[in-house]
Amino acid sequence: MALNEYKSQKLYYTIKEVAEMFGLNESTLRYWETEFPFLRPKTSGPAKVRQYQEKDIEQIKLIHNLVKVRGFKLAAAKKIINNNRDGADKTADVLGRLIAVRDELMALKRQMDFLQ
């Protein structure tokens, strides 16, 4: 999940762009909006087109970490977020950094293997 490439490029992202960032279906994001009351992207126009901001993407990142990466059920993820929001945020950040470091190390290993 390469979220850094999307950082600070746009003010608003479509549901399709956000779904692609996380490797999710658009319907999953819509469902999460019904399950997590703090996840409410701005809507515009008569068609109520969703416009996700960076703050919305951070919320999705937290939910994605708990549900898709760590394997919690939605009810457990809600409970974790409600009981210890700061701890859940920090855990998601640390996990993201660890994944980035792992990816870098794997790339270096591939380069080293190529040189041998």
C-alpha positions in Angstrom: 0.0 0.0 0.0 1.8 3.1 -1.2 0.0 5.9 0.5 3.0 8.3 0.4 2.6 8.7 -3.4 -0.8 10.3 -2.8 0.1 12.5 0.1 -0.5 16.3 -0.4 -1.2 16.0 -4.1 -4.9 16.8 -4.0 -7.5 18.3 -1.6 -10.1 15.7 -2.4 -10.0 12.1 -3.6 -12.8 10.1 -5.2 -14.1 6.9 -3.6 -12.5 5.0 -6.5 -9.1 6.5 -5.8 -9.3 5.8 -2.1 -10.4 2.2 -2.7 -7.4 1.7 -5.0 -5.0 3.2 -2.3 -6.0 0.4 0.1 -6.8 -2.4 -2.4 -10.5 -2.3 -1.4 -13.8 -2.3 -3.1 -15.8 0.9 -3.2 -18.7 -1.0 -1.5 -16.4 -1.8 1.4 -15.7 1.9 2.0 -19.4 2.7 1.8 -20.1 -0.1 4.3 -17.4 1.2 6.7 -19.1 4.6 6.6 -22.2 3.0 8.0 -20.3 1.1 10.7 -17.9 3.9 11.8 -19.7 7.1 12.5 -16.5 9.2 12.5 -15.9 8.3 8.9 -18.0 10.8 7.0 -16.5 12.1 3.8 -17.8 15.4 2.3 -20.4 14.9 -0.4 -21.2 17.3 -3.2 -23.8 17.8 -5.9 -27.2 16.3 -6.3 -25.6 12.9 -6.9 -23.9 13.1 -3.4 -20.4 12.3 -4.8 -18.1 11.5 -2.0 -15.0 13.7 -1.6 -12.4 12.2 0.7 -9.9 14.5 2.4 -6.6 13.5 4.1 -8.3 13.3 7.5 -10.8 10.8 6.0 -7.9 8.8 4.5 -6.2 8.6 7.9 -9.5 7.3 9.4 -9.6 4.6 6.7 -6.0 3.8 7.2 -6.8 3.1 10.9 -9.8 0.9 10.1 -7.9 -0.9 7.3 -5.0 -1.7 9.7 -7.3 -3.1 12.3 -9.7 -5.1 10.0 -7.6 -6.1 7.0 -4.0 -6.1 8.3 -4.5 -7.3 11.9 -7.7 -9.4 11.2 -10.1 -7.9 13.7 -13.8 -8.2 13.2 -15.6 -4.9 12.7 -17.1 -5.0 16.2 -13.7 -5.5 17.8 -12.2 -2.7 15.6 -15.0 -0.4 16.8 -14.3 -1.3 20.4 -10.6 -0.8 20.1 -11.1 2.6 18.5 -13.7 3.7 21.1 -11.7 2.5 24.1 -8.2 3.5 23.0 -8.1 5.8 19.9 -4.6 7.1 20.5 -3.2 3.7 21.0 -4.8 2.4 17.9 -3.5 5.4 15.9 0.0 4.9 17.2 -0.1 1.2 16.4 -1.2 1.8 12.9 1.6 4.4 12.4 4.2 2.0 13.8 2.9 -0.8 11.6 3.0 1.4 8.5 6.6 2.4 9.2 7.6 -1.2 9.8 6.1 -2.3 6.5 7.9 0.5 4.7 11.2 -0.5 6.3 10.6 -4.2 5.4 9.9 -3.2 1.8 13.1 -1.2 1.7 15.1 -4.1 3.1 13.6 -6.5 0.6 14.5 -4.1 -2.2 18.1 -3.9 -0.9 18.3 -7.7 -0.6 17.1 -8.1 -4.2 19.8 -5.6 -5.3 22.5 -7.5 -3.3 21.3 -10.8 -4.8 21.6 -9.3 -8.3 25.2 -8.3 -7.6 26.3 -11.7 -6.6 
